[in-house]
């Protein structure tokens, strides 16, 4: 099961994401949700989630600082940014941090979100199959 954390300061968006996606159909489970990056960071080290969905602008610690801290030690966790802002400087910075995808909240649909989550699911399962014992060696 793929462990997911949602980090979003807008309560309706956070609850909507938790309740509108059929997480189990994607072999995913939302193990926690937070309204700010600091709370997510405090939980992150214990939980080691596979996927983080995070807003950019939040109180206490914004999404970019959260991503930066995670990337200091962990290049594997998948990260999807959810934002209401079309700020391309944020997008470029997020891409440098290895963010998996970027979704504008006001344009987001359930179908679009599920497609992005399916992409992440495929990437994680492929990586897991390649790193598990008995998996065929990757070509050099």
N, CA, C and O atoms as CSV, one atom per row, in Angstrom:
chain,resi,resn,atom,element,x,y,z
A,1,UNK,N,N,0.846,-1.176,0.000
A,1,UNK,CA,C,0.000,0.000,0.000
A,1,UNK,C,C,0.893,1.241,0.000
A,1,UNK,O,O,1.832,1.340,0.790
A,2,UNK,N,N,0.597,2.170,-0.878
A,2,UNK,CA,C,1.339,3.425,-1.008
A,2,UNK,C,C,0.822,4.402,0.056
A,2,UNK,O,O,-0.373,4.695,0.113
A,3,UNK,N,N,1.733,4.898,0.893
A,3,UNK,CA,C,1.367,5.807,1.979
A,3,UNK,C,C,1.389,7.252,1.476
A,3,UNK,O,O,2.367,7.707,0.884
A,4,UNK,N,N,0.275,7.963,1.731
A,4,UNK,CA,C,0.094,9.326,1.232
A,4,UNK,C,C,-0.142,10.287,2.394
A,4,UNK,O,O,-0.851,9.975,3.350
A,5,UNK,N,N,0.472,11.465,2.284
A,5,UNK,CA,C,0.202,12.570,3.212
A,5,UNK,C,C,-0.306,13.749,2.382
A,5,UNK,O,O,0.254,14.072,1.334
A,6,UNK,N,N,-1.376,14.386,2.868
A,6,UNK,CA,C,-1.911,15.592,2.227
A,6,UNK,C,C,-1.576,16.783,3.124
A,6,UNK,O,O,-1.853,16.770,4.324
A,7,UNK,N,N,-0.971,17.819,2.519
A,7,UNK,CA,C,-0.592,19.029,3.256
A,7,UNK,C,C,-1.247,20.207,2.542
A,7,UNK,O,O,-0.807,20.619,1.468
A,8,UNK,N,N,-2.294,20.739,3.145
A,8,UNK,CA,C,-3.113,21.768,2.496
A,8,UNK,C,C,-3.773,22.602,3.576
A,8,UNK,O,O,-4.456,22.059,4.444
A,9,UNK,N,N,-3.577,23.926,3.536
A,9,UNK,CA,C,-4.145,24.779,4.575
A,9,UNK,C,C,-5.633,25.055,4.383
A,9,UNK,O,O,-6.308,25.440,5.338
A,10,UNK,N,N,-6.154,24.869,3.190
A,10,UNK,CA,C,-7.581,25.080,2.956
A,10,UNK,C,C,-8.325,23.788,3.319
A,10,UNK,O,O,-8.234,22.777,2.623
A,11,UNK,N,N,-9.060,23.861,4.430
A,11,UNK,CA,C,-9.708,22.669,4.971
A,11,UNK,C,C,-10.623,21.979,3.959
A,11,UNK,O,O,-10.617,20.752,3.863
A,12,UNK,N,N,-11.401,22.742,3.210
A,12,UNK,CA,C,-12.324,22.127,2.261
A,12,UNK,C,C,-11.591,21.379,1.151
A,12,UNK,O,O,-12.045,20.323,0.710
A,13,UNK,N,N,-10.474,21.915,0.702
A,13,UNK,CA,C,-9.672,21.239,-0.322
A,13,UNK,C,C,-9.076,19.963,0.263
A,13,UNK,O,O,-9.104,18.909,-0.373
A,14,UNK,N,N,-8.538,20.063,1.471
A,14,UNK,CA,C,-7.914,18.910,2.120
A,14,UNK,C,C,-8.935,17.783,2.335
A,14,UNK,O,O,-8.671,16.630,1.992
A,15,UNK,N,N,-10.074,18.113,2.890
A,15,UNK,CA,C,-11.106,17.104,3.137
A,15,UNK,C,C,-11.666,16.585,1.820
A,15,UNK,O,O,-11.944,15.393,1.682
A,16,UNK,N,N,-11.829,17.481,0.855
A,16,UNK,CA,C,-12.323,17.064,-0.457
A,16,UNK,C,C,-11.399,16.050,-1.112
A,16,UNK,O,O,-11.866,15.060,-1.674
A,17,UNK,N,N,-10.101,16.284,-1.045
A,17,UNK,CA,C,-9.134,15.330,-1.608
A,17,UNK,C,C,-9.220,13.978,-0.901
A,17,UNK,O,O,-9.220,12.928,-1.542
A,18,UNK,N,N,-9.291,14.022,0.412
A,18,UNK,CA,C,-9.345,12.775,1.182
A,18,UNK,C,C,-10.585,11.953,0.830
A,18,UNK,O,O,-10.528,10.727,0.746
A,19,UNK,N,N,-11.702,12.647,0.627
A,19,UNK,CA,C,-12.969,11.940,0.476
A,19,UNK,C,C,-13.429,11.705,-0.956
A,19,UNK,O,O,-14.309,10.875,-1.184
A,20,UNK,N,N,-12.868,12.403,-1.913
A,20,UNK,CA,C,-13.373,12.278,-3.280
A,20,UNK,C,C,-12.571,11.312,-4.149
A,20,UNK,O,O,-13.029,10.913,-5.220
A,21,UNK,N,N,-11.395,10.941,-3.700
A,21,UNK,CA,C,-10.552,9.998,-4.447
A,21,UNK,C,C,-10.749,8.604,-3.864
A,21,UNK,O,O,-10.785,8.435,-2.645
A,22,UNK,N,N,-10.877,7.609,-4.731
A,22,UNK,CA,C,-10.950,6.216,-4.271
A,22,UNK,C,C,-9.517,5.718,-4.087
A,22,UNK,O,O,-8.966,5.039,-4.953
A,23,UNK,N,N,-8.930,6.064,-2.951
A,23,UNK,CA,C,-7.527,5.780,-2.678
A,23,UNK,C,C,-7.217,4.289,-2.759
A,23,UNK,O,O,-6.193,3.904,-3.323
A,24,UNK,N,N,-8.083,3.449,-2.207
A,24,UNK,CA,C,-7.809,2.005,-2.182
A,24,UNK,C,C,-7.762,1.426,-3.592
A,24,UNK,O,O,-7.026,0.472,-3.845
A,25,UNK,N,N,-8.539,1.992,-4.507
A,25,UNK,CA,C,-8.518,1.546,-5.907
A,25,UNK,C,C,-7.138,1.765,-6.526
A,25,UNK,O,O,-6.745,1.052,-7.449
A,26,UNK,N,N,-6.406,2.754,-6.012
A,26,UNK,CA,C,-5.069,3.079,-6.497
A,26,UNK,C,C,-3.985,2.423,-5.642
A,26,UNK,O,O,-2.799,2.713,-5.802
A,27,UNK,N,N,-4.397,1.541,-4.739
A,27,UNK,CA,C,-3.476,0.898,-3.799
A,27,UNK,C,C,-2.751,1.954,-2.968
A,27,UNK,O,O,-1.553,1.851,-2.705
A,28,UNK,N,N,-3.520,2.984,-2.559
A,28,UNK,CA,C,-2.984,4.077,-1.764
A,28,UNK,C,C,-3.833,4.253,-0.512
A,28,UNK,O,O,-5.011,3.900,-0.473
A,29,UNK,N,N,-3.182,4.819,0.521
A,29,UNK,CA,C,-3.871,5.118,1.770
A,29,UNK,C,C,-3.381,6.463,2.285
A,29,UNK,O,O,-2.176,6.683,2.407
A,30,UNK,N,N,-4.316,7.369,2.587
A,30,UNK,CA,C,-3.957,8.649,3.193
A,30,UNK,C,C,-3.727,8.373,4.674
A,30,UNK,O,O,-4.668,8.106,5.421
A,31,UNK,N,N,-2.464,8.441,5.088
A,31,UNK,CA,C,-2.120,8.112,6.473
A,31,UNK,C,C,-2.190,9.331,7.385
A,31,UNK,O,O,-2.230,9.186,8.606
A,32,UNK,N,N,-2.206,10.535,6.804
A,32,UNK,CA,C,-2.311,11.757,7.603
A,32,UNK,C,C,-2.583,12.938,6.692
A,32,UNK,O,O,-2.302,12.908,5.493
A,33,UNK,N,N,-3.141,13.985,7.298
A,33,UNK,CA,C,-3.289,15.251,6.577
A,33,UNK,C,C,-3.003,16.376,7.552
A,33,UNK,O,O,-3.288,16.285,8.746
A,34,UNK,N,N,-2.426,17.447,7.003
A,34,UNK,CA,C,-1.980,18.565,7.827
A,34,UNK,C,C,-2.340,19.884,7.163
A,34,UNK,O,O,-2.492,19.962,5.944
A,35,UNK,N,N,-2.474,20.932,7.997
A,35,UNK,CA,C,-2.821,22.251,7.474
A,35,UNK,C,C,-1.609,23.144,7.265
A,35,UNK,O,O,-1.749,24.279,6.810
A,36,UNK,N,N,-0.396,22.636,7.598
A,36,UNK,CA,C,0.810,23.431,7.373
A,36,UNK,C,C,2.018,22.523,7.214
A,36,UNK,O,O,2.005,21.365,7.633
A,37,UNK,N,N,3.054,23.064,6.607
A,37,UNK,CA,C,4.252,22.303,6.317
A,37,UNK,C,C,5.023,21.870,7.547
A,37,UNK,O,O,5.648,20.810,7.543
A,38,UNK,N,N,4.990,22.678,8.606
A,38,UNK,CA,C,5.732,22.319,9.824
A,38,UNK,C,C,5.175,21.035,10.435
A,38,UNK,O,O,5.938,20.141,10.799
A,39,UNK,N,N,3.863,20.940,10.549
A,39,UNK,CA,C,3.249,19.732,11.106
A,39,UNK,C,C,3.561,18.522,10.220
A,39,UNK,O,O,3.826,17.431,10.725
A,40,UNK,N,N,3.529,18.718,8.907
A,40,UNK,CA,C,3.850,17.631,7.983
A,40,UNK,C,C,5.305,17.206,8.129
A,40,UNK,O,O,5.606,16.013,8.129
A,41,UNK,N,N,6.216,18.179,8.254
A,41,UNK,CA,C,7.644,17.877,8.422
A,41,UNK,C,C,7.876,17.084,9.702
A,41,UNK,O,O,8.641,16.119,9.705
A,42,UNK,N,N,7.216,17.485,10.794
A,42,UNK,CA,C,7.367,16.787,12.070
A,42,UNK,C,C,6.923,15.328,11.955
A,42,UNK,O,O,7.518,14.444,12.572
A,43,UNK,N,N,5.881,15.078,11.168
A,43,UNK,CA,C,5.353,13.722,10.989
A,43,UNK,C,C,6.140,12.916,9.953
A,43,UNK,O,O,6.248,11.694,10.055
A,44,UNK,N,N,6.676,13.604,8.975
A,44,UNK,CA,C,7.347,12.972,7.835
A,44,UNK,C,C,8.429,11.967,8.241
A,44,UNK,O,O,8.454,10.848,7.728
A,45,UNK,N,N,9.316,12.354,9.153
A,45,UNK,CA,C,10.445,11.492,9.524
A,45,UNK,C,C,9.984,10.176,10.123
A,45,UNK,O,O,10.629,9.147,9.921
A,46,UNK,N,N,8.872,10.191,10.861
A,46,UNK,CA,C,8.351,8.966,11.459
A,46,UNK,C,C,7.649,8.093,10.426
A,46,UNK,O,O,7.788,6.870,10.438
A,47,UNK,N,N,6.902,8.722,9.540
A,47,UNK,CA,C,6.003,7.986,8.651
A,47,UNK,C,C,6.657,7.488,7.368
A,47,UNK,O,O,6.257,6.452,6.836
A,48,UNK,N,N,7.658,8.210,6.863
A,48,UNK,CA,C,8.294,7.873,5.589
A,48,UNK,C,C,7.246,7.592,4.499
A,48,UNK,O,O,7.177,6.481,3.972
A,49,UNK,N,N,6.434,8.600,4.168
A,49,UNK,CA,C,5.404,8.388,3.151
A,49,UNK,C,C,6.014,8.183,1.770
A,49,UNK,O,O,7.150,8.584,1.515
A,50,UNK,N,N,5.251,7.560,0.890
A,50,UNK,CA,C,5.680,7.352,-0.486
A,50,UNK,C,C,5.319,8.545,-1.359
A,50,UNK,O,O,5.979,8.812,-2.364
A,51,UNK,N,N,4.254,9.270,-0.965
A,51,UNK,CA,C,3.731,10.380,-1.764
A,51,UNK,C,C,3.248,11.488,-0.840
A,51,UNK,O,O,2.580,11.240,0.163
A,52,UNK,N,N,3.604,12.720,-1.205
A,52,UNK,CA,C,3.116,13.892,-0.487
A,52,UNK,C,C,2.432,14.808,-1.493
A,52,UNK,O,O,3.009,15.170,-2.518
A,53,UNK,N,N,1.190,15.177,-1.181
A,53,UNK,CA,C,0.479,16.191,-1.953
A,53,UNK,C,C,0.515,17.442,-1.103
A,53,UNK,O,O,0.007,17.442,0.019
A,54,UNK,N,N,1.109,18.513,-1.618
A,54,UNK,CA,C,1.269,19.711,-0.793
A,54,UNK,C,C,0.929,20.993,-1.534
A,54,UNK,O,O,1.193,21.143,-2.727
A,55,UNK,N,N,0.345,21.895,-0.800
A,55,UNK,CA,C,0.132,23.258,-1.276
A,55,UNK,C,C,1.478,23.977,-1.227
A,55,UNK,O,O,2.404,23.516,-0.560
A,56,UNK,N,N,1.588,25.094,-1.925
A,56,UNK,CA,C,2.819,25.881,-1.869
A,56,UNK,C,C,2.745,26.891,-0.734
A,56,UNK,O,O,3.634,26.942,0.116
A,57,UNK,N,N,1.690,27.690,-0.720
A,57,UNK,CA,C,1.583,28.764,0.271
A,57,UNK,C,C,0.734,28.302,1.446
A,57,UNK,O,O,-0.461,28.039,1.315
A,58,UNK,N,N,1.398,28.210,2.610
A,58,UNK,CA,C,0.736,27.786,3.846
A,58,UNK,C,C,1.389,28.501,5.016
A,58,UNK,O,O,2.501,29.013,4.890
A,59,UNK,N,N,0.700,28.539,6.162
A,59,UNK,CA,C,1.311,29.150,7.354
A,59,UNK,C,C,2.379,28.240,7.961
A,59,UNK,O,O,2.446,27.049,7.658
A,60,UNK,N,N,3.201,28.818,8.812
A,60,UNK,CA,C,4.262,28.143,9.586
A,60,UNK,C,C,5.429,27.666,8.734
A,60,UNK,O,O,6.568,28.053,8.993
A,61,UNK,N,N,5.184,26.850,7.742
A,61,UNK,CA,C,6.224,26.443,6.796
A,61,UNK,C,C,5.522,26.218,5.460
A,61,UNK,O,O,4.576,25.435,5.375
A,62,UNK,N,N,5.988,26.908,4.414
A,62,UNK,CA,C,5.320,26.744,3.127
A,62,UNK,C,C,5.759,25.445,2.445
A,62,UNK,O,O,6.694,24.776,2.885
A,63,UNK,N,N,5.071,25.117,1.381
A,63,UNK,CA,C,5.345,23.876,0.670
A,63,UNK,C,C,6.734,23.794,0.083
A,63,UNK,O,O,7.323,22.714,0.055
A,64,UNK,N,N,7.280,24.913,-0.392
A,64,UNK,CA,C,8.616,24.883,-0.979
A,64,UNK,C,C,9.675,24.567,0.077
A,64,UNK,O,O,10.621,23.831,-0.202
A,65,UNK,N,N,9.526,25.112,1.281
A,65,UNK,CA,C,10.479,24.787,2.339
A,65,UNK,C,C,10.334,23.320,2.748
A,65,UNK,O,O,11.329,22.635,2.984
A,66,UNK,N,N,9.104,22.847,2.831
A,66,UNK,CA,C,8.872,21.431,3.139
A,66,UNK,C,C,9.556,20.539,2.103
A,66,UNK,O,O,10.252,19.589,2.460
A,67,UNK,N,N,9.357,20.844,0.836
A,67,UNK,CA,C,9.970,20.062,-0.242
A,67,UNK,C,C,11.489,20.123,-0.144
A,67,UNK,O,O,12.165,19.102,-0.277
A,68,UNK,N,N,12.023,21.310,0.089
A,68,UNK,CA,C,13.469,21.482,0.204
A,68,UNK,C,C,14.040,20.627,1.328
A,68,UNK,O,O,15.062,19.964,1.148
A,69,UNK,N,N,13.390,20.639,2.475
A,69,UNK,CA,C,13.863,19.837,3.609
A,69,UNK,C,C,13.803,18.343,3.292
A,69,UNK,O,O,14.721,17.591,3.621
A,70,UNK,N,N,12.723,17.930,2.656
A,70,UNK,CA,C,12.596,16.509,2.307
A,70,UNK,C,C,13.694,16.120,1.334
A,70,UNK,O,O,14.320,15.073,1.499
A,71,UNK,N,N,13.935,16.935,0.335
A,71,UNK,CA,C,14.923,16.606,-0.694
A,71,UNK,C,C,16.362,16.628,-0.184
A,71,UNK,O,O,17.243,16.055,-0.825
A,72,UNK,N,N,16.621,17.268,0.942
A,72,UNK,CA,C,17.975,17.249,1.511
A,72,UNK,C,C,18.432,15.830,1.809
A,72,UNK,O,O,19.624,15.533,1.731
A,73,UNK,N,N,17.495,14.951,2.150
A,73,UNK,CA,C,17.841,13.584,2.527
A,73,UNK,C,C,17.104,12.510,1.742
A,73,UNK,O,O,17.437,11.329,1.847
A,74,UNK,N,N,16.120,12.896,0.967
A,74,UNK,CA,C,15.250,11.905,0.348
A,74,UNK,C,C,14.865,12.343,-1.065
A,74,UNK,O,O,14.097,13.286,-1.258
A,75,UNK,N,N,15.417,11.637,-2.035
A,75,UNK,CA,C,15.075,11.938,-3.428
A,75,UNK,C,C,13.994,11.008,-3.951
A,75,UNK,O,O,13.553,11.153,-5.092
A,76,UNK,N,N,13.564,10.061,-3.139
A,76,UNK,CA,C,12.641,9.023,-3.598
A,76,UNK,C,C,11.167,9.352,-3.399
A,76,UNK,O,O,10.340,8.986,-4.234
A,77,UNK,N,N,10.826,10.031,-2.319
A,77,UNK,CA,C,9.429,10.343,-2.047
A,77,UNK,C,C,8.855,11.166,-3.194
A,77,UNK,O,O,9.437,12.172,-3.599
A,78,UNK,N,N,7.717,10.736,-3.710
A,78,UNK,CA,C,7.045,11.470,-4.786
A,78,UNK,C,C,6.317,12.662,-4.174
A,78,UNK,O,O,5.744,12.563,-3.089
A,79,UNK,N,N,6.345,13.780,-4.877
A,79,UNK,CA,C,5.697,14.996,-4.391
A,79,UNK,C,C,4.874,15.605,-5.520
A,79,UNK,O,O,5.360,15.779,-6.637
A,80,UNK,N,N,3.628,15.924,-5.209
A,80,UNK,CA,C,2.748,16.627,-6.140
A,80,UNK,C,C,2.363,17.944,-5.473
A,80,UNK,O,O,1.910,17.967,-4.329
A,81,UNK,N,N,2.551,19.035,-6.205
A,81,UNK,CA,C,2.181,20.349,-5.680
A,81,UNK,C,C,0.755,20.677,-6.111
A,81,UNK,O,O,0.379,20.517,-7.272
A,82,UNK,N,N,-0.022,21.139,-5.138
A,82,UNK,CA,C,-1.375,21.634,-5.369
A,82,UNK,C,C,-1.345,23.119,-5.058
A,82,UNK,O,O,-0.942,23.510,-3.963
A,83,UNK,N,N,-1.759,23.943,-5.988
A,83,UNK,CA,C,-1.720,25.380,-5.710
A,83,UNK,C,C,-2.815,26.113,-6.471
A,83,UNK,O,O,-3.329,25.630,-7.480
A,84,UNK,N,N,-3.151,27.263,-5.972
A,84,UNK,CA,C,-4.121,28.119,-6.643
A,84,UNK,C,C,-3.416,29.186,-7.475
A,84,UNK,O,O,-4.066,30.029,-8.093
A,85,UNK,N,N,-2.093,29.146,-7.489
A,85,UNK,CA,C,-1.311,30.187,-8.140
A,85,UNK,C,C,-0.641,29.682,-9.406
A,85,UNK,O,O,-0.049,28.603,-9.423
A,86,UNK,N,N,-0.739,30.469,-10.458
A,86,UNK,CA,C,-0.027,30.147,-11.694
A,86,UNK,C,C,1.264,30.961,-11.701
A,86,UNK,O,O,1.414,31.907,-12.475
A,87,UNK,N,N,2.173,30.584,-10.845
A,87,UNK,CA,C,3.440,31.306,-10.738
A,87,UNK,C,C,4.547,30.409,-11.258
A,87,UNK,O,O,4.934,29.439,-10.605
A,88,UNK,N,N,5.046,30.734,-12.419
A,88,UNK,CA,C,5.980,29.847,-13.073
A,88,UNK,C,C,7.350,29.807,-12.399
A,88,UNK,O,O,8.090,28.841,-12.581
A,89,UNK,N,N,7.705,30.833,-11.625
A,89,UNK,CA,C,8.961,30.753,-10.878
A,89,UNK,C,C,8.874,29.655,-9.818
A,89,UNK,O,O,9.862,28.976,-9.536
A,90,UNK,N,N,7.674,29.483,-9.226
A,90,UNK,CA,C,7.468,28.384,-8.276
A,90,UNK,C,C,7.594,27.040,-8.983
A,90,UNK,O,O,8.204,26.106,-8.463
A,91,UNK,N,N,7.012,26.957,-10.168
A,91,UNK,CA,C,7.056,25.705,-10.925
A,91,UNK,C,C,8.492,25.324,-11.239
A,91,UNK,O,O,8.885,24.173,-11.052
A,92,UNK,N,N,9.273,26.274,-11.711
A,92,UNK,CA,C,10.672,25.984,-12.049
A,92,UNK,C,C,11.468,25.553,-10.820
A,92,UNK,O,O,12.274,24.625,-10.889
A,93,UNK,N,N,11.242,26.223,-9.709
A,93,UNK,CA,C,11.931,25.848,-8.470
A,93,UNK,C,C,11.511,24.446,-8.048
A,93,UNK,O,O,12.348,23.639,-7.644
A,94,UNK,N,N,10.223,24.156,-8.141
A,94,UNK,CA,C,9.715,22.827,-7.766
A,94,UNK,C,C,10.296,21.745,-8.664
A,94,UNK,O,O,10.613,20.655,-8.188
A,95,UNK,N,N,10.439,22.024,-9.936
A,95,UNK,CA,C,11.018,21.051,-10.867
A,95,UNK,C,C,12.466,20.756,-10.483
A,95,UNK,O,O,12.905,19.608,-10.553
A,96,UNK,N,N,13.203,21.780,-10.080
A,96,UNK,CA,C,14.588,21.563,-9.631
A,96,UNK,C,C,14.644,20.651,-8.412
A,96,UNK,O,O,15.629,19.941,-8.212
A,97,UNK,N,N,13.595,20.668,-7.600
A,97,UNK,CA,C,13.534,19.798,-6.427
A,97,UNK,C,C,12.995,18.413,-6.765
A,97,UNK,O,O,12.813,17.590,-5.868
A,98,UNK,N,N,12.740,18.146,-8.024
A,98,UNK,CA,C,12.290,16.817,-8.415
A,98,UNK,C,C,10.836,16.531,-8.094
A,98,UNK,O,O,10.483,15.395,-7.777
A,99,UNK,N,N,9.987,17.550,-8.173
A,99,UNK,CA,C,8.563,17.352,-7.940
A,99,UNK,C,C,7.986,16.531,-9.090
A,99,UNK,O,O,8.351,16.725,-10.250
A,100,UNK,N,N,7.088,15.618,-8.758
A,100,UNK,CA,C,6.503,14.723,-9.753
A,100,UNK,C,C,5.505,15.433,-10.658
A,100,UNK,O,O,5.481,15.198,-11.867
A,101,UNK,N,N,4.682,16.300,-10.075
A,101,UNK,CA,C,3.677,16.997,-10.876
A,101,UNK,C,C,3.233,18.258,-10.154
A,101,UNK,O,O,3.565,18.481,-8.990
A,102,UNK,N,N,2.469,19.080,-10.875
A,102,UNK,CA,C,2.013,20.384,-10.422
A,102,UNK,C,C,0.585,20.544,-10.898
A,102,UNK,O,O,0.324,20.503,-12.100
A,103,UNK,N,N,-0.359,20.730,-9.958
A,103,UNK,CA,C,-1.765,20.820,-10.334
A,103,UNK,C,C,-2.357,22.113,-9.788
A,103,UNK,O,O,-2.180,22.437,-8.614
A,104,UNK,N,N,-3.057,22.846,-10.644
A,104,UNK,CA,C,-3.762,24.049,-10.227
A,104,UNK,C,C,-5.092,23.638,-9.610
A,104,UNK,O,O,-5.898,22.965,-10.253
A,105,UNK,N,N,-5.321,24.041,-8.365
A,105,UNK,CA,C,-6.516,23.612,-7.633
A,105,UNK,C,C,-7.802,24.013,-8.343
A,105,UNK,O,O,-8.739,23.217,-8.411
A,106,UNK,N,N,-7.863,25.212,-8.863
A,106,UNK,CA,C,-9.120,25.668,-9.454
A,106,UNK,C,C,-9.421,24.997,-10.793
A,106,UNK,O,O,-10.537,25.116,-11.298
A,107,UNK,N,N,-8.453,24.298,-11.373
A,107,UNK,CA,C,-8.674,23.558,-12.621
A,107,UNK,C,C,-8.724,22.051,-12.383
A,107,UNK,O,O,-8.994,21.283,-13.306
A,108,UNK,N,N,-8.464,21.632,-11.153
A,108,UNK,CA,C,-8.343,20.216,-10.821
A,108,UNK,C,C,-9.707,19.524,-10.857
A,108,UNK,O,O,-10.689,20.027,-10.311
A,109,UNK,N,N,-9.743,18.376,-11.502
A,109,UNK,CA,C,-10.933,17.531,-11.478
A,109,UNK,C,C,-10.545,16.197,-10.857
A,109,UNK,O,O,-9.361,15.876,-10.754
A,110,UNK,N,N,-11.526,15.433,-10.449
A,110,UNK,CA,C,-11.254,14.107,-9.871
A,110,UNK,C,C,-10.527,13.252,-10.904
A,110,UNK,O,O,-9.557,12.568,-10.576
A,111,UNK,N,N,-10.993,13.290,-12.149
A,111,UNK,CA,C,-10.355,12.485,-13.204
A,111,UNK,C,C,-8.888,12.874,-13.388
A,111,UNK,O,O,-8.021,12.007,-13.496
A,112,UNK,N,N,-8.615,14.173,-13.423
A,112,UNK,CA,C,-7.232,14.642,-13.588
A,112,UNK,C,C,-6.374,14.186,-12.409
A,112,UNK,O,O,-5.253,13.708,-12.587
A,113,UNK,N,N,-6.914,14.342,-11.214
A,113,UNK,CA,C,-6.168,13.944,-10.021
A,113,UNK,C,C,-5.885,12.445,-10.042
A,113,UNK,O,O,-4.774,12.023,-9.721
A,114,UNK,N,N,-6.869,11.641,-10.413
A,114,UNK,CA,C,-6.668,10.194,-10.465
A,114,UNK,C,C,-5.641,9.807,-11.525
A,114,UNK,O,O,-4.878,8.863,-11.322
A,115,UNK,N,N,-5.608,10.513,-12.640
A,115,UNK,CA,C,-4.594,10.229,-13.668
A,115,UNK,C,C,-3.184,10.501,-13.137
A,115,UNK,O,O,-2.266,9.716,-13.370
A,116,UNK,N,N,-3.022,11.611,-12.428
A,116,UNK,CA,C,-1.719,11.941,-11.849
A,116,UNK,C,C,-1.347,10.888,-10.803
A,116,UNK,O,O,-0.200,10.443,-10.753
A,117,UNK,N,N,-2.302,10.493,-9.978
A,117,UNK,CA,C,-2.038,9.480,-8.950
A,117,UNK,C,C,-1.711,8.125,-9.576
A,117,UNK,O,O,-0.861,7.396,-9.063
A,118,UNK,N,N,-2.374,7.783,-10.674
A,118,UNK,CA,C,-2.051,6.528,-11.377
A,118,UNK,C,C,-0.632,6.562,-11.918
A,118,UNK,O,O,0.071,5.552,-11.882
A,119,UNK,N,N,-0.205,7.712,-12.418
A,119,UNK,CA,C,1.170,7.873,-12.905
A,119,UNK,C,C,2.162,7.629,-11.772
A,119,UNK,O,O,3.153,6.921,-11.952
A,120,UNK,N,N,1.898,8.211,-10.612
A,120,UNK,CA,C,2.766,8.028,-9.458
A,120,UNK,C,C,2.763,6.561,-9.028
A,120,UNK,O,O,3.813,5.992,-8.729
A,121,UNK,N,N,1.591,5.963,-9.002
A,121,UNK,CA,C,1.472,4.550,-8.628
A,121,UNK,C,C,2.338,3.682,-9.538
A,121,UNK,O,O,3.065,2.811,-9.060
A,122,UNK,N,N,2.262,3.915,-10.833
A,122,UNK,CA,C,3.061,3.159,-11.798
A,122,UNK,C,C,4.548,3.355,-11.548
A,122,UNK,O,O,5.312,2.389,-11.542
A,123,UNK,N,N,4.964,4.605,-11.340
A,123,UNK,CA,C,6.381,4.888,-11.081
A,123,UNK,C,C,6.860,4.176,-9.816
A,123,UNK,O,O,7.944,3.594,-9.806
A,124,UNK,N,N,6.062,4.218,-8.756
A,124,UNK,CA,C,6.469,3.588,-7.500
A,124,UNK,C,C,6.520,2.070,-7.622
A,124,UNK,O,O,7.428,1.434,-7.087
A,125,UNK,N,N,5.556,1.489,-8.319
A,125,UNK,CA,C,5.543,0.029,-8.479
A,125,UNK,C,C,6.693,-0.427,-9.367
A,125,UNK,O,O,7.282,-1.477,-9.112
A,126,UNK,N,N,7.025,0.335,-10.397
A,126,UNK,CA,C,8.149,0.004,-11.269
A,126,UNK,C,C,9.451,0.058,-10.478
A,126,UNK,O,O,10.290,-0.836,-10.586
A,127,UNK,N,N,9.613,1.116,-9.679
A,127,UNK,CA,C,10.811,1.255,-8.858
A,127,UNK,C,C,10.906,0.119,-7.853
A,127,UNK,O,O,11.983,-0.439,-7.642
A,128,UNK,N,N,9.794,-0.222,-7.239
A,128,UNK,CA,C,9.775,-1.297,-6.248
A,128,UNK,C,C,10.144,-2.637,-6.889
A,128,UNK,O,O,10.890,-3.419,-6.301
A,129,UNK,N,N,9.628,-2.904,-8.085
A,129,UNK,CA,C,9.935,-4.157,-8.783
A,129,UNK,C,C,11.415,-4.221,-9.157
A,129,UNK,O,O,12.023,-5.290,-9.105
A,130,UNK,N,N,11.992,-3.087,-9.531
A,130,UNK,CA,C,13.404,-3.050,-9.920
A,130,UNK,C,C,14.332,-3.224,-8.726
A,130,UNK,O,O,15.438,-3.743,-8.872
A,131,UNK,N,N,13.892,-2.796,-7.543
A,131,UNK,CA,C,14.771,-2.867,-6.382
A,131,UNK,C,C,14.519,-4.084,-5.503
A,131,UNK,O,O,15.249,-4.309,-4.537
A,132,UNK,N,N,13.492,-4.875,-5.824
A,132,UNK,CA,C,13.206,-6.038,-4.987
A,132,UNK,C,C,14.119,-7.199,-5.356
A,132,UNK,O,O,14.571,-7.299,-6.496
A,133,UNK,N,N,14.394,-8.091,-4.375
A,133,UNK,CA,C,15.244,-9.238,-4.657
A,133,UNK,C,C,14.639,-10.114,-5.741
A,133,UNK,O,O,13.426,-10.321,-5.782
A,134,UNK,N,N,15.468,-10.610,-6.590
A,134,UNK,CA,C,14.996,-11.468,-7.675
A,134,UNK,C,C,14.545,-10.702,-8.897
A,134,UNK,O,O,14.210,-11.307,-9.916
A,135,UNK,N,N,14.529,-9.379,-8.817
A,135,UNK,CA,C,14.150,-8.582,-9.974
A,135,UNK,C,C,15.279,-8.635,-10.993
A,135,UNK,O,O,16.450,-8.704,-10.621
A,136,UNK,N,N,14.939,-8.604,-12.261
A,136,UNK,CA,C,15.989,-8.628,-13.273
A,136,UNK,C,C,16.906,-7.415,-13.130
A,136,UNK,O,O,16.472,-6.322,-12.767
A,137,UNK,N,N,18.161,-7.637,-13.420
A,137,UNK,CA,C,19.144,-6.552,-13.334
A,137,UNK,C,C,18.827,-5.489,-14.372
A,137,UNK,O,O,18.410,-5.799,-15.487
A,138,UNK,N,N,19.028,-4.235,-13.996
A,138,UNK,CA,C,18.802,-3.141,-14.940
A,138,UNK,C,C,19.991,-3.064,-15.879
A,138,UNK,O,O,21.134,-3.232,-15.452
A,139,UNK,N,N,19.731,-2.813,-17.156
A,139,UNK,CA,C,20.854,-2.704,-18.114
A,139,UNK,C,C,21.758,-1.533,-17.752
A,139,UNK,O,O,21.305,-0.499,-17.262
A,140,UNK,N,N,23.040,-1.725,-18.006
A,140,UNK,CA,C,24.013,-0.679,-17.688
A,140,UNK,C,C,24.027,0.385,-18.751
A,140,UNK,O,O,24.787,1.348,-18.651
